[in-house]
Amino acid sequence: MTSPQHAADPVGRIAIVTGAGGEIGTAISVRLARDGWTVVVCDRDKQAADATATQIVTSGLAAEPYEADVTDSAQVAGLVEHTVSRYGALGALVNNVGIEGTIQPITSYPEDVFERVMRINVHGVFLGMRAALPVMLAAGSGAIVNTASTSAIRGRANLAGYIASKHAVLGLTKVAALEVVGTGVRVNAVLPGPIETRMIRAINEGARALSGATGSGEVQRAVTTQYGTVDDVAGTVAFLTSPDSRHMNGAAVVVDAGSTAA
């Protein structure tokens, strides 16, 4: 499902976006395609991947859907192998898959949910980088962007799984960035604050249900700002995969209108 006018894309302008069937993932995929990338749209939900890829291709841009579970090492390796085999290169990987888990205090947080959140949010990022980095290092270029969250630099009550996982994503980003210094490969993280998506609505609904009549229950922030949009995140990812960010490595780029500045 690749637009014909992009058949001669320059080597390296090939990107993989995981979790590309979700709201932020779709926005990132569309933005990268508009910037001239051929996008391998990866999601474990085949219909969601197909929908995002179709949206891109019908706009005359280049994309291909790919079904894979990022928690499965063989499937992640297959995703990278397929991309390199078909397009000859891998210039960018956006590890965007993430789930929120449940909204419960640690004392009653389900162990199986905690493990699932860590498996998807952290292990998925680890597997993605482990598969993509050898290809990029061999080519001497490439950009990896991991979707973390402002939850990677602060705490929030009743979100043990999500907070722990996003701190871990930021840690993995820093480790990988140090390992690729001087190679032409860069690894950075984007840290969105609350973005108007299904996830933030689910978190707020869960928090309200937990707090009952004692308060709003919404995500607490030091400075109240409007929620961001998926395009705010996509624009930042586009920058981090572009030559304009060539001197950035190991960065944690906050996209939150200043809500964590105080």
Secondary structure, DSSP 8 states (H G I E B T S, - for coil): ---GGGTT--TT-EEEEETTTSHHHHHHHHHHHHTT-EEEEEESSHHHHHHHHHHHHTTT--EEEEE--TT-HHHHHHHHHHHHHHHS---EEEE--------B-GGG--HHHHHHHHIIIIIHHHHHHHHHHHHHHHHT-EEEEEE--GGGSS--TTBHHHHHHHHHHHHHHHHHHHHTTTTTEEEEEEEE-SBSSHHHHHHHHHHHHHHGGGS--S---SS----B-HHHHHHHHHHHTSGGGTT--S-EEEESTTTTT-
